Amino acid sequence: MLDFDIIIIGSGVGGTGVGAILASKGLKTLLIEKNDFIGGRCSTYEKEGFKLDVGVHNFGRTSRGPLGKVLNMIEMQDAIDWVLCRNPGPRWFYQDKFWKFPRELKEIIPESDFSNLMKLFKDVMKMKNFNDLERKSARSLLSQYSENNLVHTFVNILSMLYFVVPYYETSASEFVRCLSSLSRDFSMGYPKGGCISIPSAYIQGIKKSGGVIQTNQSVKKIVIENDAVDGVELENGKFISSKIVISNAGIRETVNDLVGKKYFKGDYLQEVDNLKYSISALTLKVALKKPITNFKMVTSFSLQDPEETFNSLLKGKVPEEVFLFVPVPSNYDPNLVPKGKQLIIAGTPVPVENFEKNRDKWIKTSLESLENIFPDLSKNLMWYDVSTPKDIADIGGKEASVIGLAQIINQTGNYRPNPNLPIKGLYLVGGDAGGWGIGTELAAKSAIDCSETILTKYPKLI
Ligand SMILES: Cc1cc2nc3c(=O)[nH]c(=O)nc-3n(C[C@H](O)[C@H](O)[C@H](O)COP(=O)(O)OP(=O)(O)OC[C@H]3O[C@@H](n4cnc5c(N)ncnc54)[C@H](O)[C@@H]3O)c2cc1C
């Protein structure tokens, strides 16, 4: 008799999502998490009465995208209370002014380029042949519409926001899928309670269906017998049996460390080794004595040569002004902060290598860039907390990347690693396998795809 039908390693959005779906189908499910908190990169912690995301989050499609679909599948539609980014909607900060997208960009982009950009946005809604786009970059797609520098800067910033990858590497197919679904759903927002509300809702789903959650337990090994999964061994030596193991620990960690290279063919190991990850991020969580903005979400940027800027960033060079992604969580949910206070979170992409040597400069420049957006920042500052690439690596592993595998040419659509790894009973979920979308939505879509693959392959389990 097996201990469990399914063992899941890791409580990120992918792990908790797939666990909730499979447990709701009656499968005896165990989820094991090495940290003493759940959620991986989509987690929230408390400091002096403020609830802070470990990263910096805003959610593209909320209840209408895969994050909501997982809840529909487990009949817990209302388990997350989303607040949409409306009244005021998102703003862009460029040349010391706030801009509404897309209408007001008209004032700064030459007329013909603006109408061509709008045409691109309209065309993406109709594009169907993703195979043709799979081997094209977002930049080459854009170049069919405009060569204006500001338009290119703007689309590159969109690509960095969505994928943390520059637009000349991003696959046009993924860019089109994400842009069109975001426009169609028009439901960007943030959950009450902080980003941890998402994995918490899925965990609630697992428990509701009789599943078991163990935190503070690290899986040391996925045990293979006769070329098939037999269970897992914990760090404390305990063996737990199951014929299906789903890893949320990342493809490299799963293949190389948890299973072991000897169980895979050389060319597969080489493929895994060649995969590229999205880069990392620095986030500042800024606690303020009183509200200094009513915006829910601001993105700041300056005119740039995208390729030069990204190459310089990879070398660890700190620019004079950084591009910032700035959700204001307490404007979505005032209960995230003590009464009358405000929380602003700001994130900027940084390299994993070369970050530490300029750590202080990155933080100083990011704070200055944030103060440029909100001039009342320092006089209302109580304190700020920082998360660096090292913190992201400690929480989620996966090369300290923001998303997981980079959504670049040759790594999206059918070229993405399959959730079904080449060992019987071994699956992967989250930012490193299957699915499409932005960040957590990619992980949730991967959970849906992974659950469907398993349920089709093992119908007798239901
Ligand atoms: C700074 C930052 C900003 C972001 N901004 C956004 C945003 O605005 N919008 C958005 O949608 N997404 C955003 N993301 C991305 C999003 O958070 C991630 O893509 C998503 O949360 C990844 O989920 P995952 O399923 O891949 O799991 P992960 O979050 O990677 O979790 C994996 C879990 O597995 C556990 N684990 C690993 N190994 C073991 C083991 N051996 N035993 C037990 N447990 C193990 C880890 O502890 C971890 O909890 C951001 C991420 C960061 C870091």
The ligand as an SDF file (V2000), in Angstrom:
LIG
                    3D

 53 58  0  0  0  0  0  0  0  0999 V2000
   11.0500   40.0770   -7.2650 C   0  0  0  0  0  0  0  0  0  0  0  0
    9.9600   39.3030   -7.9370 C   0  0  0  0  0  0  0  0  0  0  0  0
    8.9240   39.9860   -8.5680 C   0  0  0  0  0  0  0  0  0  0  0  0
    7.8830   39.2750   -9.2010 C   0  0  0  0  0  0  0  0  0  0  0  0
    6.8270   39.9640   -9.7510 N   0  0  0  0  0  0  0  0  0  0  0  0
    5.7600   39.2780  -10.2260 C   0  0  0  0  0  0  0  0  0  0  0  0
    4.5660   39.9540  -10.6230 C   0  0  0  0  0  0  0  0  0  0  0  0
    4.4550   41.1650  -10.5270 O   0  0  0  0  0  0  0  0  0  0  0  0
    3.5370   39.2200  -11.1050 N   0  0  0  0  0  0  0  0  0  0  0  0
    3.5960   37.8630  -11.2030 C   0  0  0  0  0  0  0  0  0  0  0  0
    2.6130   37.2410  -11.6180 O   0  0  0  0  0  0  0  0  0  0  0  0
    4.7190   37.1940  -10.8480 N   0  0  0  0  0  0  0  0  0  0  0  0
    5.7950   37.8610  -10.3630 C   0  0  0  0  0  0  0  0  0  0  0  0
    6.9210   37.1990   -9.9430 N   0  0  0  0  0  0  0  0  0  0  0  0
    7.1020   35.7900  -10.3110 C   0  0  0  0  0  0  0  0  0  0  0  0
    6.3680   34.8050   -9.4440 C   0  0  0  0  0  0  0  0  0  0  0  0
    6.5090   35.1080   -8.0790 O   0  0  0  0  0  0  0  0  0  0  0  0
    6.9470   33.4250   -9.7230 C   0  0  0  0  0  0  0  0  0  0  0  0
    6.9850   33.2060  -11.1210 O   0  0  0  0  0  0  0  0  0  0  0  0
    6.0700   32.3150   -9.1150 C   0  0  0  0  0  0  0  0  0  0  0  0
    5.7230   32.6450   -7.7870 O   0  0  0  0  0  0  0  0  0  0  0  0
    6.8750   31.0330   -9.1700 C   0  0  0  0  0  0  0  0  0  0  0  0
    6.1050   29.9560   -8.7130 O   0  0  0  0  0  0  0  0  0  0  0  0
    6.6420   28.4770   -8.8000 P   0  0  0  0  0  0  0  0  0  0  0  0
    5.4570   27.5820   -8.8190 O   0  0  0  0  0  0  0  0  0  0  0  0
    7.6200   28.3260   -9.9130 O   0  0  0  0  0  0  0  0  0  0  0  0
    7.3360   28.1970   -7.3960 O   0  0  0  0  0  0  0  0  0  0  0  0
    8.4580   28.8900   -6.5040 P   0  0  0  0  0  0  0  0  0  0  0  0
    7.9580   30.1820   -6.0230 O   0  0  0  0  0  0  0  0  0  0  0  0
    9.7750   28.8350   -7.1430 O   0  0  0  0  0  0  0  0  0  0  0  0
    8.4450   27.8920   -5.2500 O   0  0  0  0  0  0  0  0  0  0  0  0
    9.1240   26.6700   -5.2260 C   0  0  0  0  0  0  0  0  0  0  0  0
    9.0240   26.1160   -3.8180 C   0  0  0  0  0  0  0  0  0  0  0  0
    9.6650   24.8300   -3.7790 O   0  0  0  0  0  0  0  0  0  0  0  0
   10.3050   24.7070   -2.5290 C   0  0  0  0  0  0  0  0  0  0  0  0
   11.3470   23.6890   -2.6300 N   0  0  0  0  0  0  0  0  0  0  0  0
   12.4230   23.6920   -3.4790 C   0  0  0  0  0  0  0  0  0  0  0  0
   13.1820   22.6030   -3.2680 N   0  0  0  0  0  0  0  0  0  0  0  0
   12.5860   21.8880   -2.2880 C   0  0  0  0  0  0  0  0  0  0  0  0
   12.9030   20.6620   -1.6360 C   0  0  0  0  0  0  0  0  0  0  0  0
   13.9970   19.9390   -1.9520 N   0  0  0  0  0  0  0  0  0  0  0  0
   12.0730   20.2120   -0.6490 N   0  0  0  0  0  0  0  0  0  0  0  0
   10.9460   20.9190   -0.3250 C   0  0  0  0  0  0  0  0  0  0  0  0
   10.6160   22.0940   -0.9040 N   0  0  0  0  0  0  0  0  0  0  0  0
   11.4180   22.5700   -1.8800 C   0  0  0  0  0  0  0  0  0  0  0  0
   10.8800   26.1040   -2.2860 C   0  0  0  0  0  0  0  0  0  0  0  0
   11.1990   26.3240   -0.9340 O   0  0  0  0  0  0  0  0  0  0  0  0
    9.7190   26.9870   -2.7750 C   0  0  0  0  0  0  0  0  0  0  0  0
    8.8240   27.2840   -1.7460 O   0  0  0  0  0  0  0  0  0  0  0  0
    7.9320   37.8710   -9.2540 C   0  0  0  0  0  0  0  0  0  0  0  0
    8.9750   37.1890   -8.6150 C   0  0  0  0  0  0  0  0  0  0  0  0
    9.9720   37.8900   -7.9500 C   0  0  0  0  0  0  0  0  0  0  0  0
   11.0810   37.1290   -7.2750 C   0  0  0  0  0  0  0  0  0  0  0  0
  1  2  1  0
  2  3  1  0
  2 52  2  0
  3  4  2  0
  4  5  1  0
  4 50  1  0
  5  6  2  0
  6  7  1  0
  6 13  1  0
  7  8  2  0
  7  9  1  0
  9 10  1  0
 10 11  2  0
 10 12  1  0
 12 13  2  0
 13 14  1  0
 14 15  1  0
 14 50  1  0
 15 16  1  0
 16 17  1  0
 16 18  1  0
 18 19  1  0
 18 20  1  0
 20 21  1  0
 20 22  1  0
 22 23  1  0
 23 24  1  0
 24 25  2  0
 24 26  1  0
 24 27  1  0
 27 28  1  0
 28 29  2  0
 28 30  1  0
 28 31  1  0
 31 32  1  0
 32 33  1  0
 33 34  1  0
 33 48  1  0
 34 35  1  0
 35 36  1  0
 35 46  1  0
 36 37  1  0
 36 45  1  0
 37 38  2  0
 38 39  1  0
 39 40  1  0
 39 45  2  0
 40 41  1  0
 40 42  2  0
 42 43  1  0
 43 44  2  0
 44 45  1  0
 46 47  1  0
 46 48  1  0
 48 49  1  0
 50 51  2  0
 51 52  1  0
 52 53  1  0
M  END
$$$$
